[in-house]
Structures are given as structure tokens and as C-alpha cells.
Amino acid sequence: MSKQRVLFVDDDKRLAEVMSFALEEQGREVVVRHGVDAALAVLDEPGRFDVIITDLRMPGRDGLELVREVCAREGHPPIIVLTAHGSVDAAVEAMKAGAVDFLSKPVGRDVLQMTLDRVARSTDLERQNVALRKRLEEVAGSGGIIGRSRAMRDVLELVDRVAPTDATVLIRGESGTGKELFARRLHDRSARAARPFVAVNCAALPKELLESELFGHAKGAFTGAHAARTGRFVEADGGTLFLDEIGDLDLELQAKLLRVLQDGVVNVVGGGAHKVNVRIVTATHQDLEAMARRGAFREDLYFRIRVVPLELPPLRARASDVALLFAAFLRRTAQAAGREPPAIDPGLLTALEARPWPGNVRELENVATRLSVTAKPGATLTADMLLPGDGRLDLSAEAAAGPGLVGGAEVTVPDDGVGLEEVERALIVAALSKCHGNRSQAARLLRVPRHVLLYRLEKFRITDDEVTALRGAARAPVVPIPPG
């Protein structure tokens, strides 16, 4: 990391010399100027300052004028003002003009160091958030699809090559990977873009209703059919019909769908036939090949719909996209609420990228929404705001049949309940014991950044003696958190 570059402005040459020496001892680069005009002149020269420290009381033009002129410049460095003891009004006026903090003379070295370190962290955080917003703007034209990872670029390139054709596409991917977004992109970048895009979830309706939903029905075709209904195939005529969760389609309906794909003719339930021109895009999270082998899915339909197979990568395979997605979801939630999105601490992004996200993009979006709506105004989102199960808890049947939630572990909830924080505390104590007190190893074992673990140690008041007493065991009792 480069040195923090400080511009120190004060007419008192002796004080400037002392402060300059103290700042340089702390590893900072210091440039001293003894008046407002001289300070403004050096700001016009090449080179960037990370922070300005200025006295308020100076002969001629004072520090308040410097604050106002600097803050009128775009991308100006943060300003800290020095005030005489008790000059609160002057400090308040400077803060209103744009200063980020004030220090009362005489300034202690420890206070000076803590203040500059805090300003540096805040500045770095703002720069990172600005860079993140800029990257978001660069991908804003992707039709809602956000991602710059190699895996995503490969998928998007294939989509854009296939989109202008009428080829039938089968989109496969885990739940929450955004299959409908890709189906819409296929439609939007095709010659059919001006015609309807119609989506049907095949798993959302029972067989009897789904047949009517897809093909339509005539009035009186069955009990309750009090009026004729136009099916989704007819609604999508000239456009694209997206059949989500195609693996849940009943075998009888599969045969009827195959007939439409072959002939382009829809037989309305209880009515006549309609010729349609529809592009079909299907999606599933299931293994259709395995289903076809055991007779649960028609082979002829499978080969008909998979002219172009499109595999969507899970979020864990595109971890470099997590920060972009998370920031986009925060911004969307904030805009809906009419407020600015919260700042994001880099440690939170590191924690998010380290998690496997079994619920994929949809799960990440839910976490971002929760953090956005529960954060206090002006707060920075940090890693300790995450819940233990965020991005980790796999509720799928496959996971339930496995050895446990994480690494073969099992969690049992007693009949009388248990405190979540107490369980988290016991897990941390167990990890530290297993690693014989090595905090870095324990953090890796728990899949969290080391600073998150250190925060939890302080929060839950975990002592070295408590860990040592377990003698390397990989388990710890669930006990109340000791009082502070």
C-alpha cells in the first residue's frame, strides 16, 4: 500500500514542523504550506493528496475559505480542520462547508494517527464503492444479466450467436441461476423481439389446468369452462414461448407438446386447431437424460427441445461476479425505497465470495435485500451482519441425503429451543479447539475472513482458557454468552 499523502496548512511554522515530523514518523508523506493561496497552488500541481489538514485561524484568507474552495472541486481530498480549544462554532461551520472532521489543539499523536487512519479507511471504502458502481454501469445494458466472469462471458456469447436463429434452446442450471433472464435475452436479440414473450412454469399448475393453459379451451369444454380461453401457444404466436421446469411436464402433455413442435398446430381443448409460429425455449434444473432413460421423459421430445443446450454456471463457479450482483441488488432495493444504497465494506464482499450459494443468484438477492432494508441509515454493510446460513444452507433433497450440512456436521434442535448466537459461539469455540487455538486455521475451517472471526471472539467473549480446556476436541458445549 502506498503512503498516505498529507497536505498540512498552517501559518505557524514551528507547529507545522512538529506536526510534519509526527506525521512522517507514522509513515506518511507530508507537504507543508503556510497559507491558503500556497495550498491552493500546490493542489493545482500534478500529484494527488489523500487528505488535507488545515488550521482555521490564519492571517488573510482563513482555513474556512480553503475548505469551501477545495470542496467546490470535483474529486477533492477529505479535509480535517484544526481549531483552538473550545472553538466549536468554527468547527461546525467548517463541517457544514465540507470538512470531514476536526481536531482541537494541541493535537495528541495517538488521536492524530487514529483520525488519519479512519479517514484513509473511509476514503478507500468510497473509492471501492465508486469503482463498483462504475463496473455496474458498464454492464447495465445486458438486459438484467450481470456478470463479467469468464464463465458468464462464454454463456452470453453463445446466447448472442443463437438468438437471431429459430433454434430451440434448452437452458439447464440449478435453481436460482436466472434461466428466465437468459430466455428473455434470446427473445430480445431475435427477429421476434417485437412480438410476445410468454413464460409458463410447468411445475406451477396441475396437469388438467396446464393443458388448458398451454393449448387453450373452448367454452363448455369441461366442467367450469364458462368461457373460451386463448392458450399460451396462441398468445405467443410470432414470438417466443418459454416453458420453465419442462421436466415436470406430464407424459401425456409431453406427447401433445411434441405434436405441436412437429406440426406447428395447436389443438384447442374442446375446440378446433390453430396454426402457430412460435419459437420454443425450455428450461429445467433436472437431469432430463436420466429421466429419459427411466421413462419419465420422452426421448423424442428431449432431442426435439435440446437443439442448442445452454448450461448456466452456478454462482459458486463465478465468484468474481458476486460483488457486482450484490451491489446491483442493493441499488435496486434502495431505488425502490427512494434512498441511497448503503456502502459495502470490502470484508463483506470477501465473505460473500467465499460462500457456495446453493440458492445461487436468487439467494444472494434475498440476502442483499435483507441487509439493505434492515441497515441503519448511513451504515456501512459489514461481514458480521451475515447470518450463519447465508449462502451455505443447502435445503435440497440431495443435501439432505448426504452426511450433513457442512463437512459432515449435524445440527439438532432441542425440544425447548436454543439461542442462535449460543450455537454460533459453540461452533467457533469448537473450531478453535480443533485448530489448537490457531485463529487463521479456524477462520479457514469456518469459511470466514480472519477479521470476522476476531470480531466474533470479542462479541461472544471467548477466552483462550476456554479453548485450551477442550484439549483439541472438535466439539464444544452450547452455553450462555458470559456477561460483559
C-alpha positions as CSV (number, residue, x, y, z in Angstrom):
1,M,0.0,0.0,0.0
2,S,1.3,3.5,-0.9
3,K,2.0,6.1,1.8
4,Q,-0.9,8.4,2.7
5,R,0.0,11.8,1.2
6,V,-0.9,14.7,3.5
7,L,-1.1,18.4,2.8
8,F,-0.6,20.3,6.1
9,V,-1.6,24.0,6.0
10,D,-0.8,26.3,9.0
11,D,0.8,29.8,9.3
12,D,2.6,28.7,12.5
13,K,5.9,27.4,11.1
14,R,7.0,25.8,14.4
15,L,3.8,23.9,14.8
16,A,3.9,22.8,11.1
17,E,7.4,21.5,11.7
18,V,6.4,19.5,14.7
19,M,3.3,18.1,13.1
20,S,5.2,17.2,9.9
21,F,7.7,15.3,11.9
22,A,5.0,13.4,13.8
23,L,3.2,12.5,10.5
24,E,6.4,11.3,8.9
25,E,7.2,9.1,11.9
26,Q,3.8,7.5,11.3
27,G,4.9,6.6,7.7
28,R,3.0,9.3,5.9
29,E,4.3,11.7,3.2
30,V,3.8,15.3,4.2
31,V,3.8,18.6,2.2
32,V,3.6,21.8,4.2
33,R,2.2,25.1,3.1
34,H,1.8,28.3,5.3
35,G,-1.2,29.9,3.7
36,V,-4.4,29.3,1.7
37,D,-3.1,30.6,-1.6
38,A,0.0,28.5,-1.3
39,A,-2.1,25.4,-0.5
40,L,-4.4,26.0,-3.5
41,A,-1.4,26.4,-5.7
42,V,0.1,23.1,-4.7
43,L,-3.3,21.4,-5.2
44,D,-3.1,22.6,-8.9
45,E,0.2,20.8,-9.4
46,P,0.4,17.2,-10.6
47,G,0.0,14.6,-7.8
48,R,-2.9,13.6,-5.6
49,F,-3.2,14.3,-1.9
50,D,-5.1,11.8,0.2
51,V,-6.1,14.2,3.0
52,I,-5.7,17.9,3.9
53,I,-5.2,19.2,7.4
54,T,-5.6,22.9,7.8
55,D,-5.7,25.4,10.7
56,L,-8.8,27.6,10.7
57,R,-7.3,30.7,12.1
58,M,-4.7,32.2,9.8
59,P,-4.0,35.8,8.8
60,G,-5.5,37.0,5.5
61,R,-7.6,34.2,4.0
62,D,-8.5,31.7,6.7
63,G,-8.9,27.9,6.7
64,L,-12.7,28.1,6.2
65,E,-12.1,29.7,2.8
66,L,-9.7,26.9,1.9
67,V,-12.4,24.3,2.9
68,R,-15.0,26.0,0.7
69,E,-12.8,26.3,-2.3
70,V,-11.4,22.8,-2.1
71,C,-14.8,21.3,-1.6
72,A,-16.1,23.0,-4.7
73,R,-13.6,20.9,-6.8
74,E,-14.7,17.6,-8.1
75,G,-13.0,14.6,-6.5
76,H,-11.3,16.7,-3.8
77,P,-9.5,15.0,-0.9
78,P,-11.1,14.9,2.5
79,I,-10.3,17.8,4.9
80,I,-9.6,17.8,8.6
81,V,-9.6,21.2,10.3
82,L,-7.6,22.3,13.4
83,T,-9.3,24.6,15.9
84,A,-8.4,26.3,19.1
85,H,-9.7,24.6,22.2
86,G,-13.4,25.3,22.6
87,S,-13.9,26.8,19.2
88,V,-16.9,24.5,18.5
89,D,-18.8,27.1,16.3
90,A,-15.9,27.4,13.9
91,A,-15.5,23.6,13.7
92,V,-19.3,23.3,13.0
93,E,-19.1,25.9,10.2
94,A,-16.2,24.0,8.6
95,M,-18.1,20.7,8.8
96,K,-21.1,22.4,7.1
97,A,-18.7,23.6,4.4
98,G,-17.5,20.1,3.7
99,A,-14.8,19.1,6.2
100,V,-14.9,15.5,7.3
101,D,-13.6,16.0,10.9
102,F,-12.0,18.5,13.3
103,L,-9.2,18.3,15.9
104,S,-8.7,20.6,18.8
105,K,-5.3,22.0,19.5
106,P,-3.0,20.8,20.9
107,V,-3.4,17.5,19.0
108,G,-2.1,14.3,20.6
109,R,-0.1,12.0,18.3
110,D,-2.4,9.0,19.0
111,V,-5.5,11.0,18.2
112,L,-3.9,12.3,15.0
113,Q,-3.0,8.8,13.9
114,M,-6.4,7.3,14.7
115,T,-8.2,10.1,12.8
116,L,-6.0,9.8,9.7
117,D,-6.2,6.0,9.7
118,R,-10.0,6.3,9.9
119,V,-10.1,8.9,7.1
120,A,-7.9,6.6,5.0
121,R,-10.2,3.6,5.5
122,S,-13.3,5.7,4.7
123,T,-11.6,7.1,1.5
124,D,-10.6,3.6,0.4
125,L,-14.1,2.4,1.0
126,E,-15.6,5.2,-1.0
127,R,-13.2,4.6,-3.9
128,Q,-14.0,0.9,-4.0
129,N,-17.7,1.6,-3.9
130,V,-17.3,4.2,-6.8
131,A,-15.4,1.6,-8.8
132,L,-18.1,-1.0,-8.1
133,R,-20.8,1.4,-9.3
134,K,-18.8,2.2,-12.4
135,R,-18.5,-1.5,-13.2
136,L,-22.2,-1.8,-12.7
137,E,-22.9,0.9,-15.2
138,E,-20.6,-0.9,-17.7
139,V,-22.8,-4.0,-17.6
140,A,-26.1,-2.1,-17.4
141,G,-27.0,-2.9,-21.0
142,S,-27.1,-6.7,-20.6
143,G,-30.9,-7.0,-20.2
144,G,-30.7,-7.5,-16.4
145,I,-27.9,-10.1,-16.7
146,I,-24.9,-9.0,-14.6
147,G,-21.6,-10.7,-14.9
148,R,-18.1,-10.3,-16.2
149,S,-16.6,-13.6,-15.2
150,R,-15.2,-15.9,-18.0
151,A,-18.0,-18.4,-17.4
152,M,-20.7,-15.7,-17.9
153,R,-19.0,-14.2,-20.9
154,D,-18.9,-17.7,-22.6
155,V,-22.6,-18.2,-22.0
156,L,-23.6,-14.7,-23.2
157,E,-21.5,-15.1,-26.3
158,L,-23.3,-18.4,-27.1
159,V,-26.7,-16.8,-26.4
160,D,-26.0,-13.9,-28.7
161,R,-24.9,-16.3,-31.5
162,V,-28.0,-18.4,-31.2
163,A,-30.5,-15.6,-30.6
164,P,-31.0,-14.5,-34.2
165,T,-32.0,-18.0,-35.2
166,D,-35.1,-20.0,-34.6
167,A,-33.2,-22.9,-33.0
168,T,-34.9,-24.5,-30.0
169,V,-32.9,-23.9,-26.8
170,L,-32.8,-26.0,-23.6
171,I,-31.5,-23.9,-20.7
172,R,-30.1,-26.0,-17.8
173,G,-28.9,-24.8,-14.5
174,E,-29.5,-25.0,-10.8
175,S,-32.5,-23.2,-9.2
176,G,-31.9,-19.5,-8.9
177,T,-29.3,-19.2,-11.7
178,G,-31.6,-16.9,-13.8
179,K,-32.9,-19.1,-16.5
180,E,-35.8,-16.9,-17.5
181,L,-33.5,-13.9,-17.9
182,F,-31.5,-15.8,-20.5
183,A,-34.7,-16.9,-22.2
184,R,-35.7,-13.2,-22.4
185,R,-32.3,-12.3,-23.8
186,L,-32.7,-14.9,-26.5
187,H,-36.0,-13.4,-27.4
188,D,-34.9,-9.7,-27.2
189,R,-32.0,-10.3,-29.5
190,S,-34.0,-12.2,-32.1
191,A,-36.1,-11.1,-35.1
192,R,-39.1,-11.9,-32.9
193,A,-38.3,-9.2,-30.3
194,A,-41.3,-7.0,-31.3
195,R,-43.7,-10.0,-30.8
196,P,-44.8,-11.5,-27.4
197,F,-42.5,-13.3,-24.9
198,V,-44.7,-15.7,-23.0
199,A,-43.5,-17.6,-20.0
200,V,-45.2,-20.7,-18.4
201,N,-44.0,-22.5,-15.3
202,C,-44.8,-26.2,-15.9
203,A,-44.4,-27.0,-12.3
204,A,-46.9,-24.4,-11.0
205,L,-50.1,-26.0,-12.3
206,P,-51.7,-29.5,-12.2
207,K,-52.0,-31.4,-15.4
208,E,-55.6,-30.6,-16.1
209,L,-55.1,-26.8,-15.8
210,L,-51.7,-26.8,-17.5
211,E,-53.2,-28.4,-20.7
212,S,-55.7,-25.6,-20.9
213,E,-53.0,-23.0,-20.0
214,L,-50.8,-24.2,-22.9
215,F,-53.4,-25.0,-25.6
216,G,-56.5,-23.1,-24.6
217,H,-60.0,-24.4,-24.4
218,A,-63.4,-23.8,-25.9
219,K,-66.4,-22.7,-23.8
220,G,-68.0,-25.7,-22.1
221,A,-65.1,-28.0,-22.9
222,F,-65.1,-29.2,-19.3
223,T,-66.8,-28.5,-16.0
224,G,-66.1,-24.9,-15.0
225,A,-65.2,-23.8,-18.6
226,H,-67.7,-21.0,-18.6
227,A,-65.8,-19.0,-21.3
228,A,-63.3,-19.8,-24.0
229,R,-59.6,-19.3,-23.2
230,T,-56.8,-18.5,-25.5
231,G,-53.8,-20.7,-24.8
232,R,-50.2,-19.6,-24.3
233,F,-49.1,-21.0,-27.7
234,V,-51.6,-18.8,-29.5
235,E,-50.7,-15.8,-27.3
236,A,-47.0,-16.3,-28.2
237,D,-47.7,-16.6,-32.0
238,G,-44.9,-14.9,-33.9
239,G,-42.9,-14.6,-30.7
240,T,-41.2,-16.9,-28.1
241,L,-42.8,-19.3,-25.6
242,F,-40.6,-20.1,-22.6
243,L,-41.5,-23.4,-20.9
244,D,-39.8,-23.3,-17.5
245,E,-39.3,-26.6,-15.5
246,I,-40.1,-28.7,-18.6
247,G,-39.1,-31.8,-16.6
248,D,-42.3,-31.5,-14.5
249,L,-44.5,-31.9,-17.6
250,D,-46.8,-34.9,-17.5
251,L,-46.0,-37.7,-20.1
252,E,-49.4,-37.2,-21.8
253,L,-48.8,-33.5,-22.1
254,Q,-45.3,-34.2,-23.4
255,A,-46.8,-36.1,-26.3
256,K,-49.1,-33.2,-27.1
257,L,-46.3,-30.7,-26.9
258,L,-44.2,-32.9,-29.2
259,R,-47.0,-32.8,-31.8
260,V,-47.2,-29.0,-31.7
261,L,-43.4,-28.8,-32.1
262,Q,-43.6,-31.1,-35.1
263,D,-46.6,-29.7,-36.9
264,G,-46.9,-26.2,-35.6
265,V,-50.6,-26.8,-34.9
266,V,-52.3,-26.3,-31.6
267,N,-55.4,-28.4,-30.9
268,V,-57.6,-26.4,-28.5
269,V,-59.3,-28.4,-25.8
270,G,-62.9,-29.0,-26.9
271,G,-62.3,-26.8,-29.9
272,G,-60.6,-26.6,-33.3
273,A,-57.0,-26.3,-34.5
274,H,-54.8,-23.2,-34.8
275,K,-51.6,-22.9,-36.8
276,V,-48.9,-21.1,-34.8
277,N,-45.4,-19.9,-35.5
278,V,-43.6,-20.0,-32.1
279,R,-40.0,-20.3,-31.0
280,I,-39.7,-22.7,-28.1
281,V,-37.2,-22.1,-25.3
282,T,-37.3,-24.6,-22.4
283,A,-35.5,-24.7,-19.0
284,T,-35.0,-27.2,-16.2
285,H,-32.8,-27.9,-13.2
286,Q,-33.4,-31.7,-13.6
287,D,-31.3,-34.3,-15.4
288,L,-33.5,-34.9,-18.4
289,E,-31.2,-37.6,-19.8
290,A,-31.6,-39.7,-16.7
291,M,-35.3,-39.1,-16.7
292,A,-35.5,-40.3,-20.4
293,R,-33.5,-43.4,-19.5
294,R,-36.0,-44.4,-16.8
295,G,-39.0,-43.5,-19.0
296,A,-40.0,-40.3,-17.0
297,F,-39.3,-38.1,-20.0
298,R,-39.9,-38.8,-23.7
299,E,-36.7,-39.3,-25.7
300,D,-38.1,-37.9,-28.9
301,L,-39.2,-34.7,-27.0
302,Y,-35.8,-34.5,-25.3
303,F,-34.0,-34.5,-28.6
304,R,-36.5,-32.0,-30.1
305,I,-36.0,-29.4,-27.4
306,R,-32.2,-29.7,-26.9
307,V,-31.1,-28.5,-30.4
308,V,-29.0,-26.0,-28.5
309,P,-28.2,-26.9,-24.9
310,L,-27.3,-23.9,-22.7
311,E,-25.6,-24.6,-19.4
312,L,-25.8,-21.8,-16.8
313,P,-23.0,-21.8,-14.3
314,P,-23.9,-21.8,-10.6
315,L,-22.9,-18.7,-8.6
316,R,-20.0,-20.6,-6.9
317,A,-18.4,-21.1,-10.3
318,R,-18.5,-17.3,-11.0
319,A,-17.4,-15.9,-7.6
320,S,-15.9,-12.9,-9.3
321,D,-19.5,-11.7,-10.2
322,V,-20.7,-11.8,-6.6
323,A,-19.7,-8.2,-5.8
324,L,-21.3,-6.8,-8.9
325,L,-24.6,-8.7,-8.3
326,F,-24.7,-7.8,-4.7
327,A,-24.2,-4.1,-5.4
328,A,-26.8,-4.2,-8.1
329,F,-29.4,-5.7,-5.8
330,L,-28.6,-3.2,-3.1
331,R,-29.1,-0.3,-5.6
332,R,-32.3,-1.8,-6.9
333,T,-33.7,-2.1,-3.3
334,A,-32.6,1.4,-2.4
335,Q,-34.1,3.0,-5.5
336,A,-37.4,1.3,-4.8
337,A,-37.3,2.9,-1.3
338,G,-36.2,6.3,-2.7
339,R,-32.8,6.4,-0.9
340,E,-29.1,5.9,-1.5
341,P,-27.7,2.4,-1.4
342,P,-25.5,1.6,1.7
343,A,-21.8,1.5,1.4
344,I,-20.2,-2.0,1.3
345,D,-17.2,-3.0,3.4
346,P,-14.6,-5.0,1.4
347,G,-14.6,-7.7,4.1
348,L,-18.3,-8.3,3.4
349,L,-17.6,-8.9,-0.3
350,T,-14.8,-11.3,0.6
351,A,-17.1,-13.2,2.9
352,L,-19.8,-13.4,0.2
353,E,-17.4,-14.6,-2.4
354,A,-16.2,-17.4,-0.1
355,R,-19.7,-19.0,0.3
356,P,-21.1,-21.7,-2.0
357,W,-24.6,-20.1,-2.5
358,P,-26.7,-23.3,-3.1
359,G,-29.6,-20.9,-3.9
360,N,-27.5,-19.1,-6.4
361,V,-28.3,-15.6,-7.6
362,R,-31.8,-15.6,-6.1
363,E,-30.4,-16.4,-2.7
364,L,-27.8,-13.7,-3.0
365,E,-30.5,-11.2,-4.0
366,N,-32.6,-12.1,-0.9
367,V,-29.6,-11.6,1.4
368,A,-28.9,-8.2,-0.2
369,T,-32.5,-7.1,0.2
370,R,-32.5,-8.1,3.8
371,L,-29.3,-6.3,4.6
372,S,-30.4,-3.2,2.7
373,V,-33.8,-2.9,4.4
374,T,-32.5,-3.7,7.9
375,A,-29.4,-1.5,7.9
376,K,-29.5,1.8,9.8
377,P,-29.4,4.9,7.6
378,G,-25.8,5.8,6.6
379,A,-24.5,2.5,7.9
380,T,-21.8,0.5,6.1
381,L,-22.7,-3.1,5.5
382,T,-20.1,-5.5,7.1
383,A,-19.4,-9.2,7.2
384,D,-20.7,-9.6,10.7
385,M,-24.2,-8.7,9.5
386,L,-24.5,-12.0,7.7
387,L,-26.3,-14.9,9.2
388,P,-24.5,-18.3,9.6
389,G,-26.7,-19.9,6.9
390,D,-26.5,-17.2,4.3
391,G,-25.1,-18.7,1.2
392,R,-24.4,-22.0,2.9
393,L,-27.5,-23.8,3.9
394,D,-28.4,-26.4,1.2
395,L,-32.1,-27.5,1.6
396,S,-32.1,-29.7,-1.5
397,A,-33.1,-33.4,-1.2
398,E,-29.6,-34.3,-2.4
399,A,-28.0,-32.4,0.5
400,A,-30.5,-33.9,3.0
401,A,-29.5,-37.4,1.9
402,G,-25.8,-36.6,2.5
403,P,-23.8,-36.7,5.7
404,G,-24.8,-33.3,7.0
405,L,-24.9,-29.6,6.4
406,V,-21.3,-28.7,6.3
407,G,-18.3,-31.0,6.3
408,G,-20.3,-34.0,7.7
409,A,-21.6,-32.0,10.7
410,E,-25.1,-32.4,12.0
411,V,-27.3,-29.9,13.9
412,T,-30.1,-31.0,16.2
413,V,-32.6,-28.5,17.7
414,P,-33.7,-29.5,21.3
415,D,-37.4,-29.5,22.1
416,D,-37.1,-26.4,24.3
417,G,-35.2,-24.5,21.6
418,V,-31.7,-22.9,21.6
419,G,-30.2,-19.5,21.1
420,L,-28.7,-19.0,17.6
421,E,-25.9,-16.9,18.9
422,E,-25.1,-19.5,21.6
423,V,-24.8,-22.2,18.9
424,E,-22.6,-19.9,16.8
425,R,-20.4,-19.3,19.8
426,A,-20.1,-23.0,20.5
427,L,-19.1,-23.7,16.8
428,I,-16.4,-21.0,17.0
429,V,-15.0,-22.5,20.2
430,A,-15.0,-26.0,18.7
431,A,-13.2,-24.8,15.6
432,L,-10.5,-23.0,17.7
433,S,-10.1,-26.1,19.8
434,K,-9.8,-28.3,16.7
435,C,-7.1,-26.0,15.4
436,H,-5.4,-25.8,18.9
437,G,-6.1,-22.1,19.1
438,N,-4.8,-21.1,15.7
439,R,-7.1,-18.3,14.6
440,S,-6.2,-18.3,11.0
441,Q,-6.8,-22.0,10.6
442,A,-10.1,-21.7,12.5
443,A,-11.2,-18.9,10.2
444,R,-10.5,-21.1,7.2
445,L,-12.3,-24.0,8.8
446,L,-15.4,-21.8,9.4
447,R,-15.0,-20.3,5.9
448,V,-15.0,-16.7,7.1
449,P,-12.3,-13.9,6.9
450,R,-10.0,-13.8,9.9
451,H,-11.2,-10.3,10.9
452,V,-14.7,-11.7,11.1
453,L,-13.6,-14.4,13.5
454,L,-11.7,-11.9,15.6
455,Y,-14.8,-9.7,15.9
456,R,-16.9,-12.8,17.0
457,L,-14.3,-13.7,19.6
458,E,-14.7,-10.3,21.2
459,K,-18.5,-10.2,20.7
460,F,-19.1,-13.6,22.3
461,R,-16.3,-13.1,24.9
462,I,-14.4,-16.3,24.0
463,T,-11.2,-16.8,26.1
464,D,-8.1,-18.7,25.3
465,D,-8.5,-20.7,28.6
466,E,-11.9,-21.9,27.4
467,V,-10.5,-23.2,24.1
468,T,-7.4,-24.7,25.8
469,A,-9.6,-26.6,28.3
470,L,-11.2,-28.6,25.4
471,R,-7.8,-30.1,24.6
472,G,-8.2,-30.2,20.8
473,A,-11.7,-31.6,20.7
474,A,-13.8,-30.8,17.6
475,R,-16.9,-30.1,19.7
476,A,-17.9,-27.6,22.4
477,P,-20.9,-27.3,24.7
478,V,-23.7,-24.7,24.0
479,V,-23.6,-22.4,26.9
480,P,-24.9,-18.9,27.6
481,I,-22.8,-16.0,26.5
482,P,-20.8,-14.6,29.5
483,P,-21.9,-11.2,30.7
484,G,-19.7,-8.2,29.8
